[in-house]
Structures are given as C-alpha cells and as structure tokens.
Amino acid sequence: MFFQHQQQALAQRRQQLQQRSEMLRSQLASDAQVLQTPLALADSVRDGWRWLQTHPQWLGLGVALLVVWRPRRALRFGSRLWAGWRLWRGLQRWRAAVGPMLPLRF
C-alpha cells in the first residue's frame, strides 16, 4: 500500500515536471523568435566574410575601381581606416598597460 501510494506520487510529480518542461520549451521557442532576424543577419555576414576570404581578388578589384573612379573618396576612406587602426592599436597598448586594474575586457 505504501509503495503504491509512493509510485502514484512519483507518477504525478513526473507528469507535473513534463508539463512544466513543455511550457518552458514553448516559452523558449517564442522568446527565440526575437533572435531569428539578428542571427540570420549574422549568419549571412559570416558567410559573406568566408566567401571574401576564398575570393580576395574581388576585394582588390573593388578597391581598384574605387581608386580609379573616385580617388578622393578612396583617399578619404583610406585615411579614416588608417586613423581607426591607429586608434585601435592605441587602445590595445593602453589596455595592456592598465589592463590588470580594469575588470572590463574587449
């Protein structure tokens, strides 16, 4: 009698847990819908980057066309890239010098 009551209690608990699990899965699926578009965009950017790594000649061609058609724009873009790279290197040096004191990592 005791074991039968205990088995019924366990069966009831298992059923409750299965219902909760089903509810949580459903909630997770609906919450994940919000991330579908950004993740699809990230996937397409990653795929494009991989394609560009396997076909670098197209990047070179694009840069060459930009230099031929819009030399001032290419020069301005190049100078901005150079300034951004110098800023990034400066931040890396600063982080190396001050890093142990900062909890923030990038």
C-alpha positions as CSV (number, residue, x, y, z in Angstrom):
1,M,0.0,0.0,0.0
2,F,2.8,2.4,0.9
3,F,4.7,1.6,-2.3
4,Q,1.7,2.0,-4.4
5,H,1.0,5.5,-2.9
6,Q,4.7,6.4,-3.4
7,Q,4.5,5.3,-7.1
8,Q,1.4,7.4,-7.6
9,A,3.1,10.4,-6.1
10,L,6.1,9.9,-8.3
11,A,4.0,9.5,-11.4
12,Q,2.1,12.7,-10.5
13,R,5.4,14.5,-10.0
14,R,6.7,13.2,-13.3
15,Q,3.6,14.4,-15.1
16,Q,3.9,17.9,-13.5
17,L,7.6,18.1,-14.5
18,Q,6.8,17.1,-18.1
19,Q,4.0,19.7,-18.3
20,R,6.4,22.3,-16.9
21,S,9.1,21.2,-19.4
22,E,6.6,21.5,-22.2
23,M,5.6,25.0,-21.1
24,L,9.3,26.1,-20.8
25,R,10.1,24.7,-24.3
26,S,7.2,26.6,-25.7
27,Q,8.2,29.8,-23.9
28,L,11.8,29.4,-25.1
29,A,10.6,28.9,-28.7
30,S,8.6,32.1,-28.6
31,D,11.4,34.0,-27.0
32,A,13.9,32.8,-29.6
33,Q,11.7,34.2,-32.4
34,V,13.1,37.7,-31.5
35,L,16.6,36.5,-32.2
36,Q,15.8,34.9,-35.5
37,T,16.4,38.0,-37.7
38,P,19.6,39.2,-36.0
39,L,21.1,35.7,-36.1
40,A,20.1,35.3,-39.7
41,L,21.9,38.6,-40.5
42,A,25.0,37.4,-38.5
43,D,25.0,34.2,-40.5
44,S,24.8,36.0,-43.8
45,V,27.7,38.3,-42.7
46,R,29.7,35.3,-41.7
47,D,29.0,33.6,-45.0
48,G,30.0,36.7,-46.9
49,W,33.2,37.0,-45.0
50,R,34.1,33.4,-45.7
51,W,33.3,33.9,-49.4
52,L,35.5,37.0,-49.4
53,Q,38.3,35.1,-47.8
54,T,38.2,32.5,-50.5
55,H,37.8,35.1,-53.3
56,P,40.1,38.0,-52.2
57,Q,40.6,39.2,-55.8
58,W,37.1,40.7,-55.8
59,L,38.0,42.9,-52.9
60,G,41.1,44.0,-54.7
61,L,39.1,44.7,-57.8
62,G,36.6,46.8,-55.8
63,V,39.4,48.8,-54.2
64,A,41.0,49.4,-57.6
65,L,37.7,50.5,-59.1
66,L,37.1,52.9,-56.2
67,V,40.6,54.4,-56.7
68,V,40.1,54.8,-60.4
69,W,36.5,56.2,-60.3
70,R,36.6,58.2,-57.0
71,P,40.2,58.8,-56.0
72,R,39.3,61.5,-53.4
73,R,36.8,59.2,-51.8
74,A,39.3,56.4,-51.8
75,L,41.9,58.6,-50.2
76,R,39.4,59.8,-47.6
77,F,38.3,56.3,-46.8
78,G,41.9,55.1,-46.6
79,S,42.8,57.9,-44.2
80,R,39.8,57.0,-42.0
81,L,40.8,53.4,-42.0
82,W,44.4,54.4,-41.0
83,A,43.1,56.6,-38.2
84,G,40.8,53.8,-37.0
85,W,43.6,51.3,-37.0
86,R,45.9,53.7,-35.1
87,L,43.1,54.3,-32.5
88,W,42.6,50.6,-32.1
89,R,46.4,50.0,-31.6
90,G,46.5,52.8,-29.1
91,L,43.6,51.3,-27.2
92,Q,45.3,47.9,-27.2
93,R,48.5,49.4,-25.8
94,W,46.5,51.3,-23.2
95,R,44.7,48.1,-22.2
96,A,48.0,46.2,-21.9
97,A,49.3,48.9,-19.6
98,V,46.2,49.4,-17.5
99,G,44.6,46.0,-18.1
100,P,45.2,44.4,-14.7
101,M,43.4,47.2,-13.0
102,L,40.3,47.1,-15.2
103,P,37.7,44.3,-14.9
104,L,36.4,45.1,-18.4
105,R,37.8,43.2,-21.4
106,F,37.2,43.9,-25.1
